[in-house]
Amino acid sequence: MNKYFPGIGRIEYRPDAGPEDTLVFRHYNPGETVHGRSMEEWLRFSVCYFNTFRYLGSDDYYGDRAHQRAWEDGSRTLDNYKRRMLAAFEFCHKLGVKYYSVSDRDMAPEGENFDETNTYLEEMVTLAADLQRQTGIKPLYYSADLFTHPRYMNGAGANPDAHVFAYACAQVKRSLEAAKRLGADNFVFFNPRDGYQSLLQRQIFRDMSHMAQLYRMAAQYKDKIGFKGQLLIQPKPSDPRRHQYESDAMSTMHMLRYFGLDTQYKLYIKPAFSRLLGRPYEHDVNVAAAFNMLGCVDASGNYPEVHGTSDLCAKNVADATFIMKCILEQGGLQDGGFTLGGRVRRESVEPRDLFHGHILAMDTFARALRNAARMISDGCFAHSIQQRYISYKSGLGEHVEKSSSSLEECEDYVRRNGEPQHQSSRHEHFNNMFNYYVYPPRQ
């Protein structure tokens, strides 16, 4: 565990560290009790295998690979995948993170045919299982990559070609088996290709019913093999090239509810995607939590200076505080957690920059956890919210809350009480309170 990151030891918690001490945690203290649990229990950080170890500083339009890694030769050989995995476990061990998040194609390359691909995967799963036994590190989630290979250019579960659909199902089957063997806490579906580019060539309901059938078969096979992990779906917002069927939390939950799958699946939310839809960072997290459908959260950020980018290391404490307030209010993420899904910048070419980026994100969410715990413990927010909804505590409002009102009752109420009084939203008051916890006054 000291081959690929020499000179870097286990990252320690040092709250007194100076501004240039960026290989220590200033805020993330795993054993510290916050709101009744340790930081480590609340946050359950996981290293994103893809963005940490497969992104090599390339630019889609303007540049080739910029990151040179001792473990990475850029090939699709098993030897290269093995070195990458050894580097990943060394990184997690030194960072003090007990989880990683990975897909089948992160772990092993495609072969010449289906059988060869699965032989490669089996060999790499065996290596991962051995490394897990040595380190105690395990997957927070496992996933099947149903979008990278050209066969999925028209989608996977929603592909108009039944042959491609069958291939996706077979790949999910093998991935569920690997997830069980590795003891993954969750299994994630991420389907950025499943949508339409033109409605002239698609039948929307048919596509979505096919996706639902894949989800139904996956849930059945999960039970058949005794895999105990939670099934998750990650919504992805539409981009100019394609409209995804699972573009946000609400549309994904509606599809699951319609096809009777909402008791078997939850959502893996990437808050940074909300910004791409022009919504607040915390929007989809709160929507999923409101319906008890929030399973995991991606702890990444998007910055205004990089238009459309949502895979950068989180640094905005205010954004993270919104998320942690929601997580604490729902009692945590159970077997879920936070995937450190941010990439380092293309210009950040040293291996130690990977540590800097992950420490930045972990400290950001640790500060946010403390902020949110103070907000909830003080009760000020809860009191102010209750005051906004005070009219639902009695009379007509109470009937509305209990679903026992009628249109006739509402009309009678208006006839008796006339025009409603204007009520301030007190928007500035709530923002002022929020800033008090994010940026506390000097003592």
DRENRODREN-296088 format. One record per residue (C-alpha): residue number from 0; residue in three letters; x, y, z. Coordinates in steps of 0.02 Angstrom, whole numbers, plus 50000, padded with zeros to 5 digits. Layout:
# residues N
(marba NUM, ALA, (X, Y, Z))
...
# end
This chain:
# residues 443
(marba 0, MET, (50000, 50000, 50000))
(marba 1, ASN, (50141, 50121, 49964))
(marba 2, LYS, (50186, 50094, 49781))
(marba 3, TYR, (50091, 50222, 49679))
(marba 4, PHE, (50079, 50367, 49801))
(marba 5, PRO, (50251, 50369, 49883))
(marba 6, GLY, (50283, 50503, 50012))
(marba 7, ILE, (50099, 50514, 50059))
(marba 8, GLY, (50044, 50429, 50220))
(marba 9, ARG, (49873, 50409, 50298))
(marba 10, ILE, (49780, 50574, 50292))
(marba 11, GLU, (49758, 50639, 50471))
(marba 12, TYR, (49633, 50755, 50554))
(marba 13, ARG, (49723, 50915, 50605))
(marba 14, PRO, (49602, 51058, 50644))
(marba 15, ASP, (49748, 51174, 50680))
(marba 16, ALA, (49829, 51148, 50509))
(marba 17, GLY, (49890, 51303, 50418))
(marba 18, PRO, (49831, 51363, 50248))
(marba 19, GLU, (49967, 51270, 50153))
(marba 20, ASP, (49938, 51105, 50244))
(marba 21, THR, (49822, 51030, 50113))
(marba 22, LEU, (49860, 50847, 50143))
(marba 23, VAL, (49765, 50843, 50307))
(marba 24, PHE, (49583, 50855, 50357))
(marba 25, ARG, (49539, 51017, 50445))
(marba 26, HIS, (49356, 50972, 50470))
(marba 27, TYR, (49326, 50788, 50433))
(marba 28, ASN, (49351, 50693, 50595))
(marba 29, PRO, (49280, 50517, 50568))
(marba 30, GLY, (49253, 50476, 50751))
(marba 31, GLU, (49177, 50643, 50802))
(marba 32, THR, (48997, 50627, 50861))
(marba 33, VAL, (48879, 50746, 50772))
(marba 34, HIS, (48691, 50742, 50801))
(marba 35, GLY, (48701, 50572, 50884))
(marba 36, ARG, (48814, 50481, 50760))
(marba 37, SER, (48994, 50486, 50704))
(marba 38, MET, (49042, 50588, 50552))
(marba 39, GLU, (49095, 50427, 50468))
(marba 40, GLU, (48921, 50352, 50493))
(marba 41, TRP, (48829, 50504, 50427))
(marba 42, LEU, (48939, 50529, 50274))
(marba 43, ARG, (48999, 50354, 50224))
(marba 44, PHE, (49116, 50425, 50091))
(marba 45, SER, (49156, 50324, 49936))
(marba 46, VAL, (49289, 50355, 49803))
(marba 47, CYS, (49216, 50360, 49627))
(marba 48, TYR, (49324, 50238, 49529))
(marba 49, PHE, (49282, 50314, 49359))
(marba 50, ASN, (49315, 50498, 49392))
(marba 51, THR, (49465, 50466, 49504))
(marba 52, PHE, (49557, 50331, 49407))
(marba 53, ARG, (49489, 50325, 49230))
(marba 54, TYR, (49483, 50511, 49194))
(marba 55, LEU, (49656, 50556, 49131))
(marba 56, GLY, (49639, 50741, 49094))
(marba 57, SER, (49573, 50726, 48917))
(marba 58, ASP, (49460, 50858, 48842))
(marba 59, ASP, (49317, 50807, 48729))
(marba 60, TYR, (49352, 50944, 48603))
(marba 61, TYR, (49518, 51029, 48635))
(marba 62, GLY, (49648, 50912, 48706))
(marba 63, ASP, (49719, 50738, 48732))
(marba 64, ARG, (49765, 50653, 48894))
(marba 65, ALA, (49860, 50768, 49012))
(marba 66, HIS, (49880, 50655, 49165))
(marba 67, GLN, (50024, 50532, 49168))
(marba 68, ARG, (50004, 50402, 49305))
(marba 69, ALA, (50131, 50273, 49362))
(marba 70, TRP, (49996, 50140, 49360))
(marba 71, GLU, (49914, 50188, 49195))
(marba 72, ASP, (49977, 50154, 49018))
(marba 73, GLY, (49810, 50191, 48934))
(marba 74, SER, (49788, 50015, 48866))
(marba 75, ARG, (49643, 49895, 48888))
(marba 76, THR, (49751, 49754, 48948))
(marba 77, LEU, (49715, 49659, 49108))
(marba 78, ASP, (49885, 49708, 49176))
(marba 79, ASN, (49838, 49891, 49161))
(marba 80, TYR, (49670, 49862, 49246))
(marba 81, LYS, (49758, 49768, 49386))
(marba 82, ARG, (49883, 49909, 49416))
(marba 83, ARG, (49739, 50034, 49417))
(marba 84, MET, (49647, 49931, 49547))
(marba 85, LEU, (49800, 49918, 49659))
(marba 86, ALA, (49821, 50106, 49648))
(marba 87, ALA, (49637, 50132, 49691))
(marba 88, PHE, (49647, 50026, 49848))
(marba 89, GLU, (49807, 50113, 49902))
(marba 90, PHE, (49722, 50281, 49876))
(marba 91, CYS, (49567, 50233, 49976))
(marba 92, HIS, (49675, 50160, 50115))
(marba 93, LYS, (49780, 50317, 50132))
(marba 94, LEU, (49628, 50431, 50120))
(marba 95, GLY, (49544, 50332, 50259))
(marba 96, VAL, (49390, 50295, 50154))
(marba 97, LYS, (49306, 50126, 50177))
(marba 98, TYR, (49208, 50122, 50014))
(marba 99, TYR, (49232, 50136, 49827))
(marba 100, SER, (49101, 50149, 49689))
(marba 101, VAL, (49133, 50055, 49528))
(marba 102, SER, (49056, 49985, 49368))
(marba 103, ASP, (49096, 49824, 49279))
(marba 104, ARG, (49189, 49914, 49139))
(marba 105, ASP, (49288, 50017, 49264))
(marba 106, MET, (49345, 49853, 49337))
(marba 107, ALA, (49379, 49750, 49181))
(marba 108, PRO, (49391, 49781, 48992))
(marba 109, GLU, (49278, 49717, 48854))
(marba 110, GLY, (49341, 49558, 48771))
(marba 111, GLU, (49319, 49497, 48593))
(marba 112, ASN, (49153, 49418, 48639))
(marba 113, PHE, (49031, 49402, 48784))
(marba 114, ASP, (49118, 49251, 48862))
(marba 115, GLU, (49291, 49329, 48855))
(marba 116, THR, (49223, 49490, 48932))
(marba 117, ASN, (49151, 49391, 49078))
(marba 118, THR, (49313, 49293, 49100))
(marba 119, TYR, (49406, 49458, 49118))
(marba 120, LEU, (49275, 49522, 49241))
(marba 121, GLU, (49284, 49364, 49345))
(marba 122, GLU, (49473, 49380, 49360))
(marba 123, MET, (49462, 49562, 49414))
(marba 124, VAL, (49321, 49529, 49538))
(marba 125, THR, (49432, 49395, 49616))
(marba 126, LEU, (49574, 49521, 49634))
(marba 127, ALA, (49454, 49651, 49708))
(marba 128, ALA, (49386, 49523, 49832))
(marba 129, ASP, (49564, 49482, 49888))
(marba 130, LEU, (49606, 49667, 49910))
(marba 131, GLN, (49444, 49694, 50005))
(marba 132, ARG, (49489, 49556, 50127))
(marba 133, GLN, (49659, 49637, 50156))
(marba 134, THR, (49596, 49815, 50179))
(marba 135, GLY, (49415, 49807, 50237))
(marba 136, ILE, (49368, 49922, 50092))
(marba 137, LYS, (49210, 49875, 49994))
(marba 138, PRO, (49093, 49947, 49861))
(marba 139, LEU, (48964, 50074, 49915))
(marba 140, TYR, (48886, 50035, 49747))
(marba 141, TYR, (48919, 49925, 49597))
(marba 142, SER, (48850, 49963, 49424))
(marba 143, ALA, (48837, 49896, 49247))
(marba 144, ASP, (48906, 50016, 49115))
(marba 145, LEU, (48764, 50018, 48989))
(marba 146, PHE, (48819, 50171, 48891))
(marba 147, THR, (49006, 50172, 48848))
(marba 148, HIS, (49013, 50036, 48715))
(marba 149, PRO, (48952, 50081, 48539))
(marba 150, ARG, (48819, 49945, 48550))
(marba 151, TYR, (48728, 50062, 48670))
(marba 152, MET, (48734, 50217, 48560))
(marba 153, ASN, (48543, 50208, 48544))
(marba 154, GLY, (48517, 50162, 48726))
(marba 155, ALA, (48514, 50001, 48825))
(marba 156, GLY, (48349, 49965, 48912))
(marba 157, ALA, (48259, 50082, 48791))
(marba 158, ASN, (48351, 50024, 48635))
(marba 159, PRO, (48233, 49986, 48488))
(marba 160, ASP, (48338, 49831, 48449))
(marba 161, ALA, (48288, 49683, 48558))
(marba 162, HIS, (48462, 49606, 48533))
(marba 163, VAL, (48543, 49756, 48617))
(marba 164, PHE, (48411, 49751, 48754))
(marba 165, ALA, (48454, 49567, 48786))
(marba 166, TYR, (48640, 49607, 48793))
(marba 167, ALA, (48607, 49742, 48923))
(marba 168, CYS, (48505, 49620, 49026))
(marba 169, ALA, (48642, 49488, 49017))
(marba 170, GLN, (48770, 49618, 49071))
(marba 171, VAL, (48661, 49670, 49218))
(marba 172, LYS, (48645, 49487, 49270))
(marba 173, ARG, (48834, 49466, 49278))
(marba 174, SER, (48854, 49632, 49368))
(marba 175, LEU, (48726, 49585, 49501))
(marba 176, GLU, (48824, 49425, 49531))
(marba 177, ALA, (48985, 49527, 49549))
(marba 178, ALA, (48897, 49650, 49666))
(marba 179, LYS, (48842, 49508, 49778))
(marba 180, ARG, (49015, 49429, 49781))
(marba 181, LEU, (49096, 49595, 49827))
(marba 182, GLY, (48966, 49637, 49960))
(marba 183, ALA, (48909, 49800, 49877))
(marba 184, ASP, (48784, 49898, 49981))
(marba 185, ASN, (48695, 49963, 49825))
(marba 186, PHE, (48675, 49929, 49640))
(marba 187, VAL, (48656, 50082, 49527))
(marba 188, PHE, (48575, 50102, 49357))
(marba 189, PHE, (48638, 50253, 49259))
(marba 190, ASN, (48563, 50269, 49085))
(marba 191, PRO, (48621, 50427, 48995))
(marba 192, ARG, (48590, 50351, 48822))
(marba 193, ASP, (48410, 50300, 48859))
(marba 194, GLY, (48307, 50439, 48785))
(marba 195, TYR, (48263, 50513, 48617))
(marba 196, GLN, (48351, 50627, 48495))
(marba 197, SER, (48197, 50644, 48386))
(marba 198, LEU, (48016, 50594, 48420))
(marba 199, LEU, (48003, 50544, 48236))
(marba 200, GLN, (48103, 50386, 48276))
(marba 201, ARG, (48042, 50340, 48450))
(marba 202, GLN, (47889, 50274, 48541))
(marba 203, ILE, (47905, 50345, 48716))
(marba 204, PHE, (47789, 50232, 48814))
(marba 205, ARG, (47858, 50078, 48729))
(marba 206, ASP, (48036, 50130, 48771))
(marba 207, MET, (47994, 50163, 48953))
(marba 208, SER, (47898, 50001, 48972))
(marba 209, HIS, (48053, 49908, 48907))
(marba 210, MET, (48162, 49999, 49035))
(marba 211, ALA, (48037, 49951, 49171))
(marba 212, GLN, (48047, 49770, 49116))
(marba 213, LEU, (48237, 49774, 49135))
(marba 214, TYR, (48216, 49847, 49309))
(marba 215, ARG, (48085, 49715, 49352))
(marba 216, MET, (48197, 49573, 49294))
(marba 217, ALA, (48345, 49645, 49390))
(marba 218, ALA, (48242, 49652, 49550))
(marba 219, GLN, (48185, 49473, 49523))
(marba 220, TYR, (48362, 49411, 49493))
(marba 221, LYS, (48426, 49509, 49644))
(marba 222, ASP, (48304, 49412, 49754))
(marba 223, LYS, (48344, 49248, 49666))
(marba 224, ILE, (48530, 49256, 49703))
(marba 225, GLY, (48508, 49331, 49876))
(marba 226, PHE, (48592, 49498, 49844))
(marba 227, LYS, (48545, 49611, 49989))
(marba 228, GLY, (48597, 49780, 49917))
(marba 229, GLN, (48477, 49921, 49876))
(marba 230, LEU, (48435, 49949, 49692))
(marba 231, LEU, (48459, 50131, 49640))
(marba 232, ILE, (48429, 50236, 49484))
(marba 233, GLN, (48528, 50393, 49447))
(marba 234, PRO, (48427, 50525, 49351))
(marba 235, LYS, (48522, 50625, 49222))
(marba 236, PRO, (48463, 50792, 49151))
(marba 237, SER, (48438, 50812, 48965))
(marba 238, ASP, (48575, 50886, 48860))
(marba 239, PRO, (48564, 50965, 48686))
(marba 240, ARG, (48601, 50796, 48605))
(marba 241, ARG, (48469, 50687, 48689))
(marba 242, HIS, (48317, 50698, 48803))
(marba 243, GLN, (48338, 50568, 48940))
(marba 244, TYR, (48182, 50479, 49000))
(marba 245, GLU, (48248, 50487, 49179))
(marba 246, SER, (48295, 50670, 49175))
(marba 247, ASP, (48259, 50713, 49357))
(marba 248, ALA, (48198, 50640, 49521))
(marba 249, MET, (48014, 50671, 49491))
(marba 250, SER, (48007, 50594, 49317))
(marba 251, THR, (48104, 50441, 49376))
(marba 252, MET, (47993, 50418, 49528))
(marba 253, HIS, (47837, 50433, 49420))
(marba 254, MET, (47900, 50298, 49303))
(marba 255, LEU, (47938, 50182, 49450))
(marba 256, ARG, (47768, 50215, 49529))
(marba 257, TYR, (47676, 50189, 49364))
(marba 258, PHE, (47758, 50020, 49332))
(marba 259, GLY, (47743, 49963, 49514))
(marba 260, LEU, (47930, 49968, 49551))
(marba 261, ASP, (47936, 50106, 49681))
(marba 262, THR, (47953, 49986, 49828))
(marba 263, GLN, (48106, 49902, 49751))
(marba 264, TYR, (48206, 50053, 49695))
(marba 265, LYS, (48271, 50216, 49766))
(marba 266, LEU, (48367, 50358, 49687))
(marba 267, TYR, (48551, 50402, 49678))
(marba 268, ILE, (48551, 50592, 49664))
(marba 269, LYS, (48687, 50702, 49594))
(marba 270, PRO, (48640, 50877, 49658))
(marba 271, ALA, (48755, 50960, 49531))
(marba 272, PHE, (48637, 50899, 49394))
(marba 273, SER, (48498, 51009, 49467))
(marba 274, ARG, (48601, 51161, 49422))
(marba 275, LEU, (48609, 51102, 49241))
(marba 276, LEU, (48418, 51105, 49242))
(marba 277, GLY, (48417, 51282, 49311))
(marba 278, ARG, (48359, 51226, 49484))
(marba 279, PRO, (48436, 51246, 49657))
(marba 280, TYR, (48580, 51128, 49695))
(marba 281, GLU, (48479, 51038, 49828))
(marba 282, HIS, (48317, 51020, 49727))
(marba 283, ASP, (48320, 50836, 49677))
(marba 284, VAL, (48390, 50781, 49845))
(marba 285, ASN, (48242, 50861, 49934))
(marba 286, VAL, (48116, 50795, 49807))
(marba 287, ALA, (48179, 50616, 49825))
(marba 288, ALA, (48187, 50630, 50016))
(marba 289, ALA, (48009, 50698, 50024))
(marba 290, PHE, (47946, 50535, 49948))
(marba 291, ASN, (48065, 50423, 50048))
(marba 292, MET, (48159, 50380, 49889))
(marba 293, LEU, (48332, 50450, 49927))
(marba 294, GLY, (48466, 50316, 49930))
(marba 295, CYS, (48638, 50392, 49889))
(marba 296, VAL, (48708, 50564, 49849))
(marba 297, ASP, (48851, 50615, 49735))
(marba 298, ALA, (48965, 50739, 49826))
(marba 299, SER, (49025, 50837, 49675))
(marba 300, GLY, (49003, 51016, 49618))
(marba 301, ASN, (48988, 51122, 49463))
(marba 302, TYR, (49068, 51292, 49449))
(marba 303, PRO, (49008, 51442, 49347))
(marba 304, GLU, (49174, 51461, 49258))
(marba 305, VAL, (49158, 51286, 49182))
(marba 306, HIS, (48993, 51288, 49089))
(marba 307, GLY, (48895, 51127, 49101))
(marba 308, THR, (49026, 51034, 49204))
(marba 309, SER, (48959, 50934, 49350))
(marba 310, ASP, (49106, 50821, 49393))
(marba 311, LEU, (49219, 50938, 49491))
(marba 312, CYS, (49272, 50922, 49673))
(marba 313, ALA, (49142, 50997, 49790))
(marba 314, LYS, (49197, 51157, 49878))
(marba 315, ASN, (49038, 51256, 49909))
(marba 316, VAL, (48998, 51240, 50095))
(marba 317, ALA, (48829, 51327, 50078))
(marba 318, ASP, (48771, 51204, 49943))
(marba 319, ALA, (48831, 51057, 50047))
(marba 320, THR, (48742, 51124, 50202))
(marba 321, PHE, (48575, 51121, 50109))
(marba 322, ILE, (48608, 50938, 50068))
(marba 323, MET, (48661, 50889, 50244))
(marba 324, LYS, (48509, 50975, 50322))
(marba 325, CYS, (48398, 50864, 50214))
(marba 326, ILE, (48498, 50706, 50255))
(marba 327, LEU, (48492, 50738, 50443))
(marba 328, GLU, (48306, 50776, 50437))
(marba 329, GLN, (48271, 50609, 50354))
(marba 330, GLY, (48380, 50517, 50480))
(marba 331, GLY, (48527, 50476, 50366))
(marba 332, LEU, (48550, 50370, 50211))
(marba 333, GLN, (48541, 50198, 50294))
(marba 334, ASP, (48654, 50089, 50183))
(marba 335, GLY, (48686, 50233, 50063))
(marba 336, GLY, (48819, 50366, 50071))
(marba 337, PHE, (48912, 50502, 49978))
(marba 338, THR, (49011, 50462, 49821))
(marba 339, LEU, (49159, 50578, 49796))
(marba 340, GLY, (49118, 50602, 49613))
(marba 341, GLY, (49227, 50753, 49575))
(marba 342, ARG, (49372, 50751, 49454))
(marba 343, VAL, (49529, 50853, 49476))
(marba 344, ARG, (49557, 50985, 49343))
(marba 345, ARG, (49644, 50941, 49180))
(marba 346, GLU, (49789, 51051, 49234))
(marba 347, SER, (49808, 50958, 49401))
(marba 348, VAL, (49934, 50832, 49339))
(marba 349, GLU, (50017, 50769, 49499))
(marba 350, PRO, (49951, 50612, 49585))
(marba 351, ARG, (49944, 50706, 49750))
(marba 352, ASP, (49813, 50821, 49671))
(marba 353, LEU, (49692, 50675, 49684))
(marba 354, PHE, (49712, 50684, 49873))
(marba 355, HIS, (49694, 50872, 49874))
(marba 356, GLY, (49529, 50861, 49779))
(marba 357, HIS, (49454, 50725, 49887))
(marba 358, ILE, (49509, 50808, 50049))
(marba 359, LEU, (49429, 50969, 49988))
(marba 360, ALA, (49262, 50882, 49956))
(marba 361, MET, (49266, 50783, 50119))
(marba 362, ASP, (49306, 50937, 50223))
(marba 363, THR, (49168, 51032, 50132))
(marba 364, PHE, (49036, 50904, 50179))
(marba 365, ALA, (49106, 50884, 50355))
(marba 366, ARG, (49085, 51071, 50384))
(marba 367, ALA, (48911, 51059, 50309))
(marba 368, LEU, (48867, 50917, 50427))
(marba 369, ARG, (48913, 51022, 50580))
(marba 370, ASN, (48815, 51170, 50509))
(marba 371, ALA, (48660, 51067, 50478))
(marba 372, ALA, (48669, 50987, 50650))
(marba 373, ARG, (48669, 51160, 50732))
(marba 374, MET, (48524, 51217, 50623))
(marba 375, ILE, (48417, 51068, 50673))
(marba 376, SER, (48468, 51067, 50857))
(marba 377, ASP, (48426, 51251, 50879))
(marba 378, GLY, (48251, 51226, 50810))
(marba 379, CYS, (48243, 51400, 50733))
(marba 380, PHE, (48214, 51340, 50556))
(marba 381, ALA, (48082, 51215, 50611))
(marba 382, HIS, (47991, 51351, 50709))
(marba 383, SER, (47992, 51473, 50562))
(marba 384, ILE, (47929, 51339, 50442))
(marba 385, GLN, (47790, 51291, 50562))
(marba 386, GLN, (47737, 51474, 50571))
(marba 387, ARG, (47721, 51481, 50381))
(marba 388, TYR, (47603, 51331, 50385))
(marba 389, ILE, (47509, 51378, 50546))
(marba 390, SER, (47343, 51394, 50453))
(marba 391, TYR, (47344, 51206, 50422))
(marba 392, LYS, (47340, 51167, 50608))
(marba 393, SER, (47152, 51194, 50631))
(marba 394, GLY, (46989, 51223, 50540))
(marba 395, LEU, (46988, 51209, 50351))
(marba 396, GLY, (47176, 51188, 50343))
(marba 397, GLU, (47170, 51038, 50460))
(marba 398, HIS, (47036, 50959, 50349))
(marba 399, VAL, (47148, 50985, 50197))
(marba 400, GLU, (47294, 50901, 50287))
(marba 401, LYS, (47184, 50752, 50329))
(marba 402, SER, (47113, 50743, 50151))
(marba 403, SER, (46938, 50767, 50220))
(marba 404, SER, (46895, 50933, 50137))
(marba 405, SER, (46783, 50965, 49987))
(marba 406, LEU, (46764, 51102, 49857))
(marba 407, GLU, (46598, 51150, 49937))
(marba 408, GLU, (46683, 51173, 50106))
(marba 409, CYS, (46817, 51282, 50026))
(marba 410, GLU, (46684, 51390, 49944))
(marba 411, ASP, (46590, 51411, 50108))
(marba 412, TYR, (46753, 51460, 50194))
(marba 413, VAL, (46788, 51595, 50063))
(marba 414, ARG, (46610, 51664, 50078))
(marba 415, ARG, (46631, 51678, 50266))
(marba 416, ASN, (46809, 51748, 50268))
(marba 417, GLY, (46823, 51847, 50106))
(marba 418, GLU, (46988, 51888, 50020))
(marba 419, PRO, (47148, 51812, 50097))
(marba 420, GLN, (47272, 51930, 50180))
(marba 421, HIS, (47442, 51944, 50096))
(marba 422, GLN, (47571, 51842, 50190))
(marba 423, SER, (47757, 51877, 50168))
(marba 424, SER, (47866, 51730, 50115))
(marba 425, ARG, (48002, 51804, 50228))
(marba 426, HIS, (48130, 51746, 50100))
(marba 427, GLU, (48265, 51862, 50162))
(marba 428, HIS, (48234, 51809, 50341))
(marba 429, PHE, (48264, 51626, 50297))
(marba 430, ASN, (48421, 51667, 50197))
(marba 431, ASN, (48485, 51772, 50342))
(marba 432, MET, (48457, 51628, 50463))
(marba 433, PHE, (48543, 51507, 50344))
(marba 434, ASN, (48696, 51618, 50330))
(marba 435, TYR, (48707, 51626, 50520))
(marba 436, TYR, (48746, 51439, 50523))
(marba 437, VAL, (48854, 51431, 50366))
(marba 438, TYR, (48956, 51585, 50411))
(marba 439, PRO, (48941, 51598, 50602))
(marba 440, PRO, (48978, 51765, 50682))
(marba 441, ARG, (49145, 51790, 50766))
(marba 442, GLN, (49149, 51741, 50948))
# end
